[in-house]
Amino acid sequence: MKKNTTPITPLSLLREEWPLFFGIISMVLFVVFGDGWLADLSSGMWFGFVFVWLFLAMLALAFAIVRHAESLAVLLGEPYGTLVLTLSIIGVEVLMISIVMLTGKDQPTIARDTNFAIVMSLLGGMTGISLLLGGLKHHEQDYNLQGANAYLAMIIPLAVICLVLPNFTTTTEGPTLSPFQSIFTSVLSLGIYGVFLAVQTSRYRSFFIAPQERIAEIDVYSHTDIPDPHEKESDLHGEHELRSTGYHAILLIAYIVPLVLLAKQFAVPLDYATSAMNAPKPLSGFLIALLILAPEAVSAVRAALRNQLQRSINILLGSVLATIALTVPAVLMISLITGKTVHLGLSSVNSILLVLLMGLSTITFSNSRTNALLGAVHLLMFFAFLMLMFQG
């Protein structure tokens, strides 16, 4: 990534930030005419047109959010950069799920299905693709084992408590939590994530940078004349151009606004797809996950192909952790405030799949080097998830 010193003009802004204008125009049109356009979706062609329009507009906005978050990542350095990227995407996820819960038809499983889809897609699909393609290109790749273990030590208990344990509580019926259990689970999730952030950005910051960069930092502290490891950060985002921190931060927020408002409109065809068209109920959660994950997944795979596996792991495992730790408290608070029912407990089949993936991830990240074989196994787990979605 190179520093862009070209002055910002209306033409250059339109060329660089066209997704923002596309998103704003789409947002205005649907705010003004959306009630009429979405009132009757019985025509297959009209439903397809509206669905694709909203999906592509939101996808373009999501990619732009990641572009600016990646630029901030370069400017801020690791692990702060990846943290900005992760929190930007997870913030969008929380907002989208909240809007679908509040404006769409009653969907008590939407948060559970989205969380599970994100966990399976990131730990299964995208981790598999990253390790597979990175292994095929570079044979074996190094990463910081302590950082990966720290992520998993947070992810595994949170995943079990939030997505499996509700099936076995007896205070309430079904895969739900009582008000006290909801508050406790929310505080627990936020507390664990808060502790993790404090650790990641202070005392154990070195756990989350590549082994070569960690050695370089140690050598810098010992006054050895070694180049700054963060100078290589530009290799991660070579196709983007850097401007000021304020420029990227403002546009990052500007992109989130139309994305959130379009998510409210997208809830209507999403409801129609899962009810009138007899689609599997988990499909809604998977489509939301796809929208959220697509740009971030591209960043992770691109980093692995450039032999920057540490960044790929930071993105993938960090997103899984943030998804569970931040989304679950948000939906539980919405449930307590609005009285809407939230089902968190997974089915028996999906619980087995989740526990199996957690065990596989523990084995995969028990060695400081990865290879294509491990990636292939993770990818097969993701295919099993897709099969069970339609033939559970």
JOMO-V384896 format. One record per backbone hydrogen bond with DSSP energy under -0.5 kcal/mol. CO is the residue of the C=O (numbers start at 1). NH is the residue of the N-H. Records with the same first field share a line. If there is no record, write none. Layout:
BEGIN
CO=NH + NH
END
This chain:
BEGIN
2=242
3=5
7=9
9=13
10=14
11=15
12=16
13=17
17=20 + 21
18=22
19=23
20=24
21=25
22=26
23=27
24=28
25=29
26=30
27=31
28=32
29=33
30=34
33=37
34=38
36=39 + 40
43=47
44=48
45=49
46=50
47=51
48=52
49=53
50=54
51=55
52=56
53=57
54=58
55=59
56=60
57=61
58=62
59=63
60=64
61=65
62=66
63=67
64=68
65=69
66=70
67=71
68=72
69=73
70=74
71=75
72=76
73=77
77=81
79=83
80=84
81=85
82=86
83=87
84=88
85=89
86=90
87=91
88=92
89=93
90=94
91=95
92=96
93=97
94=98
95=99
96=100
97=101
98=102
99=103
100=104
107=110
108=343
109=113
110=114
111=115
112=116
113=117
114=118
115=119
116=120
117=121
118=122
119=123 + 124
120=124 + 125
121=126
122=127
124=128
125=129
126=130
127=131
128=132
129=133
130=134
131=135
132=136
133=137
134=138
135=139
138=140
141=370
143=145
144=148
145=149
146=150
147=151
148=152
149=153
150=154
151=154 + 155
152=156
154=158
155=159
156=160
157=161
158=162
159=163
160=164 + 165
163=346
164=167
165=168 + 169
174=176
175=344 + 345
178=182
179=183
180=184
181=185
182=186
183=187
184=188
185=189
186=190
187=191
188=192
189=193
190=194
191=195
192=196
193=197
194=198
195=199
196=200
197=201
199=202 + 204
202=205
204=207
205=208
206=209
207=147
210=214
211=215
212=216
213=217
214=218
215=219
216=220
217=221
218=222
219=224
220=223
224=226
228=231
229=232
230=233
231=234
232=235
233=236
234=237
235=238
237=240
240=2
242=4
244=248
245=249
246=250
247=251
248=252
249=253
250=254
251=255
252=256
253=257
254=258
255=259
256=260
257=261
258=262
259=263
260=264
261=265
262=266
263=267
265=268 + 269
266=270
267=271
268=272
269=273
270=274
271=275
272=276 + 277
273=279
275=278
280=283
281=284 + 285
282=286
283=287
284=288
285=289
286=290
287=291
288=292
289=293
290=294
292=296
293=297
294=298
295=299
296=300
297=301
298=302
299=303
300=304
301=305
302=306
303=308
304=307
308=311 + 312
309=313
310=314
311=315
312=316
313=317 + 318
314=318
315=319
316=320
317=321
318=322
319=323
320=324
321=325
322=326 + 327
323=327
324=328
326=330
327=331
328=332
329=333
330=334
331=335
332=336
333=337
334=338
335=339
342=344
343=112
347=351
348=352
349=353
350=354
351=355
352=356
353=357
354=358
355=359
356=360
357=361
358=362
359=363
360=364
361=365
363=366
364=367
368=143
370=141
371=375
372=376
373=377
374=378
375=379
376=380
377=381
378=382
379=383
380=384
381=385
382=386
383=387
384=388
385=389
386=390
387=390 + 391
END
